[in-house]
């Protein structure tokens, strides 16, 4: 769980219990909304192409962006031409907009800009996901599948496949907002087509998900790329034993720091709020030395990064069989309400 999440989300404390009545109303509203769409009393918008949704049931970073990148790659391998739609959280766009790879993260949001750069896919942002998808398809009629980033709870966009990414540490006390971090109850995970587990699941959660298709995921990387000169890279091992300032404005910065430490770097940790907006001086540290940032932060800090600033890009490694299950559902499965 993010260090900037309320402390009472970690356990069922007195503060969490005090918020339980509000949380019960929230959970009831979420369940009612879900039921209205399932019963057809609220209509989802169906696109002329299949839709795969990647999301989660908890607030905070679980690893969705690398999963979207992985999914786009597997779709291309299978002959699809994918496009991506995203909310554009943290951006200033009103309405719908297409995201250029060199777009301003402050305008479009950091994750959509990162996805545009990583995948080379057309990316559209907007609170209205169906409108964003239609704008994308209108501009790029060759796209024959849409991937909706962080779209599990956006039921207005009809979908053919649902993928939930679960990092159990983000589930906290397993209570609904605002008493806990859950957007939807854990039972929702039994309804998706695939659960991607980022890290080992506890025995209790594994029992709860018995019968659900689960694929393990790890994030891997072994090189660093210069933030100001993206064509220049070095092995991660080149900084082994050196003191580095690691900066992470993501949902779970601890995972990023631990990965660098496991590679032998002497890490000084600098966690920042998720979607942090960088300002001059944010990467200037006493004594200097190399600075290592996440890929999501690199798209925002290039203009203010010291020369010795490196991005550590990672890729999702997902257990065999996951891609085949998704492609089977996209090709032959029935739409999800």
DRENDRENGU-295366 format. One record per residue (C-alpha): x, y, z; residue in three letters. Coordinates in steps of 0.05 Angstrom, whole numbers. Each point is the difference from the previous one (the first is absolute). Layout:
<atoms>
{atom {X,Y,Z},'ALA'},
...
</atoms>
This chain:
<atoms>
{atom {0,0,0},'UNK'},
{atom {23,71,-15},'UNK'},
{atom {35,34,58},'UNK'},
{atom {-46,59,-13},'UNK'},
{atom {-63,-41,11},'UNK'},
{atom {-35,11,67},'UNK'},
{atom {33,-41,54},'UNK'},
{atom {-67,-29,22},'UNK'},
{atom {-8,-34,-67},'UNK'},
{atom {53,-50,22},'UNK'},
{atom {-42,-30,56},'UNK'},
{atom {-70,2,28},'UNK'},
{atom {15,55,50},'UNK'},
{atom {-47,45,38},'UNK'},
{atom {5,52,-54},'UNK'},
{atom {-18,-51,-53},'UNK'},
{atom {-58,-25,42},'UNK'},
{atom {-26,71,8},'UNK'},
{atom {-4,6,-76},'UNK'},
{atom {-33,-68,-9},'UNK'},
{atom {-72,27,-7},'UNK'},
{atom {23,45,-58},'UNK'},
{atom {39,-58,-29},'UNK'},
{atom {-61,-45,3},'UNK'},
{atom {-40,52,-39},'UNK'},
{atom {56,6,-51},'UNK'},
{atom {3,-76,-8},'UNK'},
{atom {-75,-4,-7},'UNK'},
{atom {0,54,-54},'UNK'},
{atom {56,-35,-38},'UNK'},
{atom {-37,-67,3},'UNK'},
{atom {-65,33,-23},'UNK'},
{atom {34,33,-59},'UNK'},
{atom {32,-65,-20},'UNK'},
{atom {-67,-36,5},'UNK'},
{atom {-35,53,-43},'UNK'},
{atom {50,-12,-56},'UNK'},
{atom {-2,-76,7},'UNK'},
{atom {-77,1,-4},'UNK'},
{atom {1,47,-60},'UNK'},
{atom {-36,56,37},'UNK'},
{atom {61,43,-14},'UNK'},
{atom {27,-9,-70},'UNK'},
{atom {73,-9,-15},'UNK'},
{atom {26,29,-65},'UNK'},
{atom {24,-54,-48},'UNK'},
{atom {55,18,-48},'UNK'},
{atom {8,-30,-70},'UNK'},
{atom {65,-33,24},'UNK'},
{atom {14,-44,61},'UNK'},
{atom {21,32,66},'UNK'},
{atom {48,-27,52},'UNK'},
{atom {-1,34,68},'UNK'},
{atom {60,1,47},'UNK'},
{atom {-15,24,71},'UNK'},
{atom {-1,-17,73},'UNK'},
{atom {-46,1,60},'UNK'},
{atom {43,44,46},'UNK'},
{atom {26,71,0},'UNK'},
{atom {75,5,-12},'UNK'},
{atom {52,-29,-47},'UNK'},
{atom {-5,-74,-14},'UNK'},
{atom {40,-2,-65},'UNK'},
{atom {-54,14,-52},'UNK'},
{atom {43,41,-47},'UNK'},
{atom {51,-55,-14},'UNK'},
{atom {-58,-48,-9},'UNK'},
{atom {-31,45,-53},'UNK'},
{atom {68,4,-35},'UNK'},
{atom {5,-76,3},'UNK'},
{atom {-71,-10,-26},'UNK'},
{atom {11,47,-59},'UNK'},
{atom {62,-40,-19},'UNK'},
{atom {-37,-66,3},'UNK'},
{atom {-58,28,-41},'UNK'},
{atom {48,23,-53},'UNK'},
{atom {34,-68,-1},'UNK'},
{atom {-69,-30,-14},'UNK'},
{atom {-12,47,-59},'UNK'},
{atom {-43,54,34},'UNK'},
{atom {10,75,-7},'UNK'},
{atom {-16,26,70},'UNK'},
{atom {-17,69,27},'UNK'},
{atom {-2,22,73},'UNK'},
{atom {-50,43,38},'UNK'},
{atom {14,29,69},'UNK'},
{atom {-31,48,50},'UNK'},
{atom {62,45,-2},'UNK'},
{atom {3,8,75},'UNK'},
{atom {41,60,21},'UNK'},
{atom {-6,34,-68},'UNK'},
{atom {-37,64,-17},'UNK'},
{atom {-37,-23,-62},'UNK'},
{atom {-74,14,-1},'UNK'},
{atom {-41,-44,-45},'UNK'},
{atom {36,-49,-45},'UNK'},
{atom {70,6,-30},'UNK'},
{atom {50,-43,-39},'UNK'},
{atom {68,-6,34},'UNK'},
{atom {63,11,-41},'UNK'},
{atom {62,-39,22},'UNK'},
{atom {35,67,15},'UNK'},
{atom {-62,27,36},'UNK'},
{atom {2,40,64},'UNK'},
{atom {-13,-46,60},'UNK'},
{atom {-29,61,37},'UNK'},
{atom {-52,6,-55},'UNK'},
{atom {-16,-72,-16},'UNK'},
{atom {21,-37,64},'UNK'},
{atom {65,-37,12},'UNK'},
{atom {-24,-71,-13},'UNK'},
{atom {-33,14,-68},'UNK'},
{atom {63,36,-24},'UNK'},
{atom {43,-57,25},'UNK'},
{atom {-44,-52,-34},'UNK'},
{atom {2,40,-65},'UNK'},
{atom {77,0,3},'UNK'},
{atom {7,-73,22},'UNK'},
{atom {-49,-31,-49},'UNK'},
{atom {-2,47,-60},'UNK'},
{atom {-76,-12,1},'UNK'},
{atom {-52,53,-10},'UNK'},
{atom {-22,23,69},'UNK'},
{atom {-62,41,17},'UNK'},
{atom {-19,29,68},'UNK'},
{atom {-65,23,29},'UNK'},
{atom {-47,-10,59},'UNK'},
{atom {-51,-25,-51},'UNK'},
{atom {34,-65,-21},'UNK'},
{atom {-49,-17,-57},'UNK'},
{atom {10,70,-29},'UNK'},
{atom {75,-7,5},'UNK'},
{atom {-2,-68,-34},'UNK'},
{atom {-44,26,-56},'UNK'},
{atom {47,60,-12},'UNK'},
{atom {59,-48,-3},'UNK'},
{atom {-35,-46,-50},'UNK'},
{atom {-22,59,-42},'UNK'},
{atom {71,25,-5},'UNK'},
{atom {31,-69,-5},'UNK'},
{atom {-50,-44,-37},'UNK'},
{atom {51,-55,-7},'UNK'},
{atom {-4,-16,75},'UNK'},
{atom {-37,-64,11},'UNK'},
{atom {3,-7,76},'UNK'},
{atom {-3,49,58},'UNK'},
{atom {37,-8,65},'UNK'},
{atom {-31,40,57},'UNK'},
{atom {52,19,52},'UNK'},
{atom {-26,1,72},'UNK'},
{atom {-71,-10,-26},'UNK'},
{atom {-28,-57,43},'UNK'},
{atom {-51,45,34},'UNK'},
{atom {-19,40,-62},'UNK'},
{atom {-59,-43,-18},'UNK'},
{atom {-28,47,-52},'UNK'},
{atom {53,-27,-48},'UNK'},
{atom {-21,-70,-19},'UNK'},
{atom {57,-50,2},'UNK'},
{atom {16,-70,-26},'UNK'},
{atom {56,-16,48},'UNK'},
{atom {14,22,72},'UNK'},
{atom {70,-5,30},'UNK'},
{atom {11,18,73},'UNK'},
{atom {70,14,25},'UNK'},
{atom {9,-17,74},'UNK'},
{atom {56,20,45},'UNK'},
{atom {-24,-25,67},'UNK'},
{atom {37,54,38},'UNK'},
{atom {-48,52,-30},'UNK'},
{atom {-61,-36,29},'UNK'},
{atom {16,26,71},'UNK'},
{atom {-55,-16,50},'UNK'},
{atom {-44,-24,-58},'UNK'},
{atom {-56,49,16},'UNK'},
{atom {-34,46,-50},'UNK'},
{atom {15,74,-9},'UNK'},
{atom {7,42,42},'UNK'},
{atom {11,-49,58},'UNK'},
{atom {49,-39,-43},'UNK'},
{atom {31,1,-70},'UNK'},
{atom {-50,-43,-38},'UNK'},
{atom {-38,28,-60},'UNK'},
{atom {-39,-65,-4},'UNK'},
{atom {-4,-61,44},'UNK'},
{atom {48,-58,-8},'UNK'},
{atom {-58,-41,-27},'UNK'},
{atom {5,41,-64},'UNK'},
{atom {65,-38,-15},'UNK'},
{atom {-40,-64,-9},'UNK'},
{atom {-37,32,-59},'UNK'},
{atom {60,21,-43},'UNK'},
{atom {30,-41,-55},'UNK'},
{atom {71,1,28},'UNK'},
{atom {33,22,65},'UNK'},
{atom {73,20,-8},'UNK'},
{atom {35,-7,67},'UNK'},
{atom {57,50,10},'UNK'},
{atom {36,-37,54},'UNK'},
{atom {-19,-61,40},'UNK'},
{atom {-72,-5,26},'UNK'},
{atom {-13,-20,72},'UNK'},
{atom {-31,-68,13},'UNK'},
{atom {-65,33,22},'UNK'},
{atom {-7,41,-63},'UNK'},
{atom {20,-59,-44},'UNK'},
{atom {-55,-41,33},'UNK'},
{atom {-50,55,-12},'UNK'},
{atom {19,1,-74},'UNK'},
{atom {-1,-75,-8},'UNK'},
{atom {-25,-16,-70},'UNK'},
{atom {19,68,-28},'UNK'},
{atom {51,4,-56},'UNK'},
{atom {63,30,32},'UNK'},
{atom {67,15,-33},'UNK'},
{atom {61,22,38},'UNK'},
{atom {38,64,-20},'UNK'},
{atom {68,29,15},'UNK'},
{atom {30,66,-24},'UNK'},
{atom {70,-9,-28},'UNK'},
{atom {54,45,-27},'UNK'},
{atom {76,0,-5},'UNK'},
{atom {19,66,-32},'UNK'},
{atom {-4,75,15},'UNK'},
{atom {-13,53,-52},'UNK'},
{atom {23,72,5},'UNK'},
{atom {-61,45,11},'UNK'},
{atom {29,57,-40},'UNK'},
{atom {31,-45,-54},'UNK'},
{atom {-49,-58,-10},'UNK'},
{atom {45,-33,-52},'UNK'},
{atom {55,-9,53},'UNK'},
{atom {-5,-59,48},'UNK'},
{atom {43,-39,49},'UNK'},
{atom {-9,-66,36},'UNK'},
{atom {-34,6,67},'UNK'},
{atom {60,-37,28},'UNK'},
{atom {44,59,-18},'UNK'},
{atom {-26,35,63},'UNK'},
{atom {7,-60,45},'UNK'},
{atom {30,22,67},'UNK'},
{atom {-9,74,-16},'UNK'},
{atom {-42,47,40},'UNK'},
{atom {-60,23,-42},'UNK'},
{atom {-60,43,14},'UNK'},
{atom {-62,-39,-20},'UNK'},
{atom {-62,43,-14},'UNK'},
{atom {-69,-30,-9},'UNK'},
{atom {-67,35,-7},'UNK'},
{atom {-41,-64,-9},'UNK'},
{atom {-52,-38,39},'UNK'},
{atom {50,-49,31},'UNK'},
{atom {69,33,2},'UNK'},
{atom {26,-52,49},'UNK'},
{atom {-1,-53,-55},'UNK'},
{atom {42,44,-45},'UNK'},
{atom {51,13,55},'UNK'},
{atom {4,-73,19},'UNK'},
{atom {13,-20,-72},'UNK'},
{atom {60,47,-4},'UNK'},
{atom {26,-23,67},'UNK'},
{atom {-5,-73,-22},'UNK'},
{atom {44,18,-60},'UNK'},
{atom {54,23,49},'UNK'},
{atom {-10,76,-2},'UNK'},
{atom {9,41,64},'UNK'},
{atom {-68,34,-3},'UNK'},
{atom {-20,65,33},'UNK'},
{atom {-76,-2,-3},'UNK'},
{atom {-40,60,-22},'UNK'},
{atom {-74,-20,-4},'UNK'},
{atom {-48,52,-29},'UNK'},
{atom {-76,1,-7},'UNK'},
{atom {-29,-38,-59},'UNK'},
{atom {-4,44,-62},'UNK'},
{atom {47,51,32},'UNK'},
{atom {12,62,-42},'UNK'},
{atom {75,15,-2},'UNK'},
{atom {27,69,12},'UNK'},
{atom {71,27,-7},'UNK'},
{atom {43,-24,57},'UNK'},
{atom {-39,-64,13},'UNK'},
{atom {58,-43,-25},'UNK'},
{atom {57,41,31},'UNK'},
{atom {28,-36,60},'UNK'},
{atom {57,18,47},'UNK'},
{atom {65,-33,-22},'UNK'},
{atom {-26,-14,-70},'UNK'},
{atom {8,-68,-30},'UNK'},
{atom {-43,-41,-48},'UNK'},
{atom {-76,7,3},'UNK'},
{atom {-45,-58,-21},'UNK'},
{atom {-74,11,-16},'UNK'},
{atom {-58,-42,-23},'UNK'},
{atom {-24,0,-72},'UNK'},
{atom {-64,36,20},'UNK'},
{atom {40,55,34},'UNK'},
{atom {51,6,-57},'UNK'},
{atom {-53,27,-48},'UNK'},
{atom {-12,58,49},'UNK'},
{atom {70,18,24},'UNK'},
{atom {43,1,-62},'UNK'},
{atom {1,76,-3},'UNK'},
{atom {26,8,71},'UNK'},
{atom {42,-64,7},'UNK'},
{atom {75,7,14},'UNK'},
{atom {46,-32,-51},'UNK'},
{atom {12,-61,43},'UNK'},
{atom {-74,-21,4},'UNK'},
{atom {-21,-68,-24},'UNK'},
{atom {-66,-34,-12},'UNK'},
{atom {-9,-74,18},'UNK'},
{atom {-50,-29,-49},'UNK'},
{atom {-32,-66,17},'UNK'},
{atom {-42,-49,-39},'UNK'},
{atom {-54,-47,24},'UNK'},
{atom {18,-73,-1},'UNK'},
{atom {-66,-38,4},'UNK'},
{atom {-9,-75,6},'UNK'},
{atom {-12,-39,-64},'UNK'},
{atom {-73,-11,-19},'UNK'},
{atom {-25,69,20},'UNK'},
{atom {5,29,-71},'UNK'},
{atom {-33,-61,-30},'UNK'},
{atom {-59,6,48},'UNK'},
{atom {-10,73,-16},'UNK'},
{atom {4,-11,-75},'UNK'},
{atom {-49,-58,5},'UNK'},
{atom {-50,45,36},'UNK'},
{atom {10,57,-50},'UNK'},
{atom {-10,-45,-59},'UNK'},
{atom {-54,-48,25},'UNK'},
{atom {-24,23,68},'UNK'},
{atom {-66,34,15},'UNK'},
{atom {-1,75,18},'UNK'},
{atom {4,19,73},'UNK'},
{atom {-56,46,23},'UNK'},
</atoms>
